[in-house]
Amino acid sequence: MRPTKLGSAGIRGVIGAGLTPENAIDFACAFGTFTNGGKIIVALDTRFSSEMLHQAVVSGLQSCGCEVHDLGIAPATLLSFAIPKLKADGALLIGGGHQRASWNSIVPWGANGAYLNSIQLRELFDIYYGRRFLTCRWDEIKKIIPVPESIQEQYFDALCKSVDTKAIAAANFTVINDFCNGSGSALEKQFASRFGLNSISINNILSGILPHNPEPRPHSAFQVQSLIKPLKSDVGFVFNSDMSRVSLVSDSGETLSEECTFPLGVDYLLSKAGKDGLRVISNICTSKTLDDVVARHNGILEKYTTGQSNIIDYMKESNAFISGEGSGSFTSNDWLPSFDAFYVSAVILEAMAVKQKTLSELVAELPRYHIVKKTITSSSMNAYNRIRALKNNFKDAKISEIDGLRLDWNDGWVSLRASSTEQLIRLISESKDKEIAEDRVLKIHALLENSI
């Protein structure tokens, strides 16, 4: 199995076994060539391997004659904001996001502050594989320019204008934040002060040690859960290491599925907009809770292929109101073209403040389903074949192949797709009946194992 993968989120892999300084330099040279030696911002997260990759990336970009602006340790959201603000031609983010500590990635961003689209990625990968990189003379190498810290204040200025900051501050919320020792820790004080929060932060040391699985899910939220009631907190936020995803812990201590984050935001934003026919974009495997919420507000839900770049690009192309995924994030058409956990958290806090309801009360208004998620190790080439071969086993289901394989029954659905970031098949099953959801996972898992 290949320990390195190129996909919609750039190049990623296991450090040493797959992602090395050598291919990091090549990827940076490919991006420098792709941007014709342009103005490039570089940011990184706190992982032990990130500084090593940072030096490799900067060297590769400089060798192409790029003007490198160093943002330092910064979350994805700040990078997305900084790119158009500094009129850069693109950016590279070094960070593993939701993946375990042994992994890292180099994610390319376009001049619009979003992930590269599929056409741009194809061109970039052609350059990477072709290895015909732009070079510059010794006296054309440019110095590294630090990005001014004022960019953080500018980001929060913009964020505060996008939500009802006064309502949030007036509510005097007590909030527990788990930053997973990631790059969001660098902005925790500004987040608390700008929104008037009594903020209690844990795992906020820029140490490189991930204290738990960085994917925001209920099993990652136990530390926050243990503090909610003793500290009389209104909400807990569990972030991934680059601040692109968030799961929630309610005031009652319930560790909410990451699938609740998007429907909660949509429920409030659609009610706030007060219009029928607003369009919401999600991926093919987001909880049916979202379907019910959008229908409640007379909105239009369109399902598209999985991946931040796909979802957001389609939102912009179709002029939709909001887009997101069940992994724990969303964005709106008037905010950044990237998933931003600070923005998501602010929207949830605004919903609580304006509606004068606790998070547990807001969650109680959502239709709830039982959802089971499982991953099966598989190389990308085998994954597609194994998924395709399952179709004949489920002739009683409605079948969609928009993104992998989706099977729909009256009492639930199943989604199987090859991961765009890891050598995995992602299997999701949902139903009103917990046993049905779990039984379908067991059956399909057995069929996949037998297909090897």
C-alpha positions in Angstrom: 0.0 0.0 0.0 1.3 3.4 -0.9 2.2 5.5 2.2 1.8 8.7 0.2 -1.3 10.0 -1.5 -2.0 12.9 -3.9 -5.6 14.1 -3.9 -8.0 17.0 -3.4 -6.1 18.1 -0.3 -2.6 18.0 -1.9 0.1 15.5 -0.9 -0.1 13.7 2.3 1.3 10.6 3.9 3.2 9.0 6.8 6.3 10.9 7.7 9.5 9.0 6.7 7.7 6.1 5.2 5.9 8.2 2.6 6.0 11.9 2.9 9.7 12.9 3.0 11.6 16.2 2.6 12.5 15.1 -1.0 9.0 14.8 -2.2 8.0 17.8 -0.2 10.6 19.9 -2.1 9.4 18.4 -5.4 5.8 19.3 -4.5 6.7 22.8 -3.5 8.7 23.2 -6.8 5.7 22.0 -8.7 3.5 24.6 -7.0 6.1 27.3 -7.5 6.1 26.4 -11.2 2.3 26.2 -11.3 2.2 29.8 -10.0 5.0 30.9 -12.3 7.2 31.9 -9.4 4.5 34.0 -7.7 3.8 35.4 -4.3 3.2 32.4 -2.0 2.1 32.3 1.7 3.3 29.4 3.8 1.8 28.3 7.1 2.2 25.2 9.3 0.7 23.4 12.2 2.3 22.2 15.4 3.2 18.7 14.5 6.8 17.6 15.1 7.3 17.0 11.4 5.8 20.3 10.2 9.0 22.4 10.8 11.0 19.9 8.7 8.5 20.0 5.9 8.3 23.8 6.3 12.0 24.2 5.5 11.8 21.8 2.6 8.7 23.7 1.2 10.3 27.1 1.5 13.5 25.9 -0.2 11.5 24.5 -3.1 9.5 27.7 -3.5 12.6 29.9 -3.3 14.3 27.8 -6.0 11.5 28.7 -8.3 12.0 32.4 -7.6 8.8 32.7 -5.5 8.3 35.5 -3.0 7.6 33.5 0.2 5.5 35.1 2.9 5.8 33.1 6.1 2.6 33.1 8.3 4.2 30.7 10.8 2.0 28.5 13.0 -1.5 29.4 11.8 -4.9 27.6 11.3 -6.3 27.0 7.9 -8.9 29.7 8.4 -6.3 32.4 8.9 -4.4 31.3 5.8 -7.6 31.4 3.7 -8.3 34.9 4.9 -4.7 36.1 4.3 -4.3 34.9 0.7 -6.6 37.5 -1.0 -5.8 40.1 1.7 -2.1 40.0 0.8 -2.9 39.5 -2.9 -0.9 36.3 -3.0 -0.9 34.0 -5.9 -1.5 31.0 -3.7 -0.4 29.3 -0.5 0.8 26.0 1.0 -0.4 24.8 4.3 1.6 22.2 6.1 -0.5 20.3 8.6 -2.3 17.0 9.2 -5.7 18.3 10.1 -7.9 15.4 11.3 -5.3 12.7 10.7 -3.2 11.0 13.3 0.2 12.2 14.5 2.4 10.1 12.2 0.8 11.8 9.2 1.3 15.2 7.6 0.3 16.9 4.4 1.1 19.9 2.2 -2.2 21.5 1.0 -2.2 23.9 -2.0 -4.5 26.9 -2.0 -5.5 29.2 -4.8 -5.4 33.0 -5.1 -9.1 33.1 -4.0 -8.3 31.6 -0.6 -9.9 28.2 -1.4 -8.5 24.8 -2.2 -7.5 24.3 -5.8 -10.3 23.0 -8.0 -10.0 19.7 -9.9 -8.7 21.3 -13.1 -6.0 23.2 -11.2 -5.0 20.1 -9.3 -4.7 18.1 -12.5 -2.3 20.8 -13.9 -0.3 20.8 -10.6 0.0 17.1 -10.5 1.1 16.9 -14.1 3.9 19.3 -13.2 4.8 17.3 -10.1 5.0 14.0 -12.0 6.8 15.6 -15.0 9.5 17.2 -12.8 10.1 20.0 -15.2 10.3 22.8 -12.6 10.9 26.5 -12.9 14.3 27.6 -11.7 15.9 30.9 -11.0 19.5 32.3 -10.9 21.4 32.7 -7.7 20.8 36.4 -7.6 17.0 36.1 -8.2 16.4 34.1 -5.0 14.1 36.2 -2.8 14.2 36.6 1.0 11.5 35.2 3.2 9.0 37.9 4.4 7.2 37.4 7.7 3.4 38.1 7.5 2.6 40.9 10.0 0.7 39.7 13.1 -1.9 42.4 12.4 -3.4 39.9 9.9 -4.9 38.1 13.0 -6.8 41.3 14.1 -8.0 41.8 10.5 -9.4 38.3 10.4 -11.3 38.8 13.7 -12.6 42.2 12.5 -14.1 40.4 9.5 -15.4 37.5 11.6 -17.1 39.8 14.1 -18.9 41.6 11.2 -20.3 38.3 10.0 -22.1 37.3 13.2 -24.0 39.1 16.0 -21.0 39.8 18.3 -23.0 41.9 20.7 -25.6 39.2 21.3 -22.9 36.6 22.0 -21.0 38.9 24.4 -24.2 39.8 26.2 -25.0 36.1 26.9 -21.8 35.8 28.9 -21.2 32.2 27.8 -18.7 29.9 29.6 -17.0 27.9 26.9 -14.6 25.0 27.0 -12.2 24.8 24.0 -10.1 21.8 23.1 -7.6 22.8 20.5 -5.8 19.4 20.4 -2.6 21.3 20.8 -3.0 22.5 17.3 -2.6 25.8 15.4 -6.0 27.2 16.7 -4.3 27.6 20.0 -2.4 30.6 18.6 -5.7 32.5 18.2 -7.6 31.4 21.4 -7.2 34.6 23.3 -8.5 36.8 20.4 -11.4 34.5 20.0 -12.4 34.7 23.6 -11.9 38.5 24.0 -13.7 39.4 20.7 -16.8 37.5 21.7 -16.8 38.2 25.4 -16.4 34.6 26.3 -15.4 33.1 29.6 -13.1 30.8 27.8 -11.5 27.7 29.4 -9.0 26.2 27.0 -7.4 22.7 27.3 -4.8 21.1 25.1 -3.8 24.5 23.9 0.0 24.1 24.1 1.9 24.4 20.8 3.9 21.3 21.6 3.4 19.0 18.7 2.0 16.3 20.9 -1.6 15.4 19.9 -3.4 14.5 23.2 -6.0 12.4 21.5 -7.3 11.5 18.0 -7.4 14.9 16.2 -10.7 14.0 14.3 -13.5 15.8 16.2 -15.9 13.0 17.1 -17.6 11.9 20.4 -14.7 9.6 21.3 -12.4 12.7 21.1 -14.6 14.7 23.4 -14.3 12.9 26.7 -11.9 15.4 28.3 -14.2 18.3 27.5 -17.2 16.3 28.6 -15.6 15.7 32.1 -15.4 19.5 32.6 -18.8 20.7 31.3 -20.9 20.2 34.5 -18.2 20.9 37.1 -17.4 24.2 35.5 -21.0 24.9 34.6 -20.1 25.5 31.0 -22.6 26.3 28.3 -20.9 24.5 25.5 -17.7 22.6 24.6 -15.9 22.9 21.3 -13.6 20.0 20.1 -11.4 21.2 17.2 -9.1 19.4 14.8 -5.5 20.5 14.7 -5.9 23.0 11.8 -9.3 24.5 12.9 -11.3 23.2 9.9 -13.6 21.0 11.8 -15.5 21.0 15.2 -17.7 18.8 17.2 -19.8 19.9 20.2 -20.4 18.9 23.8 -23.7 20.2 25.1 -24.4 21.8 28.5 -26.0 18.5 29.6 -22.6 16.8 28.9 -23.7 15.0 25.7 -20.9 14.4 23.3 -22.6 15.2 20.1 -21.8 13.5 16.8 -19.9 15.7 14.4 -22.9 15.2 12.1 -24.9 17.5 14.4 -22.6 20.6 13.7 -23.8 21.3 10.1 -27.6 20.8 10.7 -27.4 23.1 13.8 -25.8 25.8 11.8 -28.2 25.4 8.9 -31.2 25.4 11.2 -30.2 28.8 12.6 -28.9 30.5 9.5 -32.0 29.5 7.4 -34.3 30.8 10.2 -32.3 34.0 10.4 -32.5 34.5 6.6 -36.3 34.0 6.7 -36.6 33.1 3.0 -37.9 30.1 1.2 -36.0 28.4 -1.6 -32.5 29.0 -0.2 -30.1 26.3 -1.5 -27.8 24.2 0.7 -25.0 22.1 -0.6 -23.8 19.0 1.2 -21.9 15.8 0.3 -23.6 12.5 -0.4 -23.0 11.0 3.0 -24.2 13.7 5.5 -26.8 12.7 8.0 -30.5 12.8 7.0 -30.9 15.2 9.9 -29.8 17.9 7.4 -32.4 16.8 4.9 -35.1 17.2 7.5 -33.8 20.6 8.7 -33.6 22.1 5.2 -37.1 20.8 4.4 -38.4 22.4 7.6 -37.3 25.8 6.3 -38.5 25.2 2.8 -35.0 25.2 1.5 -33.4 23.2 -1.4 -30.8 20.6 -0.5 -28.4 19.5 -3.2 -25.9 16.6 -2.6 -22.5 16.7 -4.3 -19.2 14.8 -4.2 -17.3 14.7 -1.0 -14.4 17.1 -0.3 -14.1 20.7 0.9 -13.0 22.0 -2.6 -15.9 20.2 -4.3 -18.6 21.4 -1.9 -17.4 25.0 -1.7 -16.7 25.3 -5.5 -20.2 24.1 -6.2 -21.7 26.5 -3.7 -20.0 29.4 -5.4 -20.9 28.2 -8.9 -24.5 27.7 -8.1 -24.8 30.8 -5.8 -26.1 28.6 -3.0 -26.6 30.0 0.5 -24.4 27.6 2.6 -22.3 24.5 2.1 -20.8 21.9 4.5 -20.2 18.3 5.4 -21.0 15.9 8.1 -17.4 15.9 9.2 -18.1 18.9 11.4 -17.9 22.1 9.4 -19.6 24.5 7.0 -19.3 27.9 5.4 -21.7 30.4 3.9 -21.5 32.3 0.6 -20.7 35.5 2.3 -17.8 34.1 4.4 -14.5 32.5 3.5 -14.3 29.9 0.8 -13.0 27.4 3.3 -14.2 25.5 6.4 -13.6 27.6 9.4 -14.2 26.2 12.9 -14.0 29.7 14.5 -16.8 30.8 12.2 -18.9 27.7 12.9 -18.4 28.1 16.7 -19.5 31.8 16.4 -22.7 30.8 14.5 -23.6 28.2 17.2 -23.0 30.7 19.9 -25.1 33.3 18.1 -27.9 30.8 17.7 -27.8 30.1 21.5 -27.7 33.8 22.3 -30.4 35.1 19.9 -32.8 32.2 20.5 -32.1 32.3 24.3 -31.8 28.5 24.3 -29.2 26.2 25.7 -27.3 24.0 23.2 -29.1 20.9 24.5 -32.5 22.6 23.8 -31.4 23.5 20.2 -30.2 19.9 19.7 -33.6 18.6 21.0 -35.2 20.4 18.1 -33.2 18.3 15.6 -34.5 15.0 14.1 -32.0 12.4 15.3 -30.8 9.3 13.6 -28.4 6.5 14.5 -25.2 6.8 12.4 -22.3 4.3 12.3 -19.0 5.1 10.7 -16.2 2.6 9.9 -13.0 2.6 7.9 -11.6 -0.3 6.1 -7.9 -0.3 5.0 -7.6 -0.5 1.2 -5.4 0.9 -1.5 -7.2 3.4 -3.8 -7.1 1.1 -6.9 -8.6 -1.8 -5.0 -11.1 0.4 -3.1 -12.9 1.5 -6.3 -13.1 -2.1 -7.6 -14.3 -3.5 -4.2 -17.0 -0.9 -3.9 -18.2 -1.3 -7.4 -18.5 -5.1 -7.0 -21.0 -4.7 -4.1 -23.8 -3.4 -6.3 -25.2 -6.8 -7.2 -25.6 -7.7 -3.5 -28.3 -5.0 -2.9 -30.8 -5.1 -5.6 -33.5 -4.1 -3.1 -31.9 -0.7 -2.6 -32.0 2.5 -4.7 -28.4 3.0 -5.9 -26.5 6.2 -6.6 -22.9 6.4 -7.9 -22.4 10.1 -7.7 -19.6 9.6 -5.1 -18.6 6.0 -4.5 -21.7 3.9 -3.8 -24.8 5.0 -1.9 -27.6 2.6 -1.1 -31.0 3.9 0.0 -33.9 2.0 1.7 -37.0 3.4 3.3 -35.5 2.8 6.7 -32.0 4.2 6.1 -29.0 4.4 3.8 -25.4 3.3 3.4 -22.5 5.1 1.8 -19.2 3.6 0.7 -16.4 5.6 -0.9 -12.7 5.6 -1.3 -11.1 8.3 1.0 -9.6 11.2 -0.8 -7.0 11.7 1.9 -6.0 8.2 3.1 -5.7 4.6 1.9 -9.2 3.7 3.2 -12.7 2.9 2.3 -15.1 5.0 4.4 -18.3 3.2 5.3 -21.3 5.1 6.8 -24.7 3.6 7.7 -27.6 5.5 9.1 -31.1 4.6 10.2 -33.8 5.5 12.8 -33.2 2.0 14.1 -29.7 1.6 15.7 -29.7 -2.2 15.1 -30.5 -1.8 11.4 -27.6 0.7 11.0 -25.1 -1.5 12.8 -26.3 -4.7 11.0 -25.8 -3.2 7.6 -22.2 -2.1 8.6 -21.4 -5.6 9.7 -22.8 -7.2 6.5 -21.1 -4.8 4.1 -17.8 -5.0 6.1 -17.9 -8.8 5.7 -18.6 -8.5 2.0 -15.7 -6.2 1.6 -13.4 -8.5 3.5 -14.4 -11.4 1.3 -13.7 -9.4 -1.8 -10.0 -9.2 -1.2 
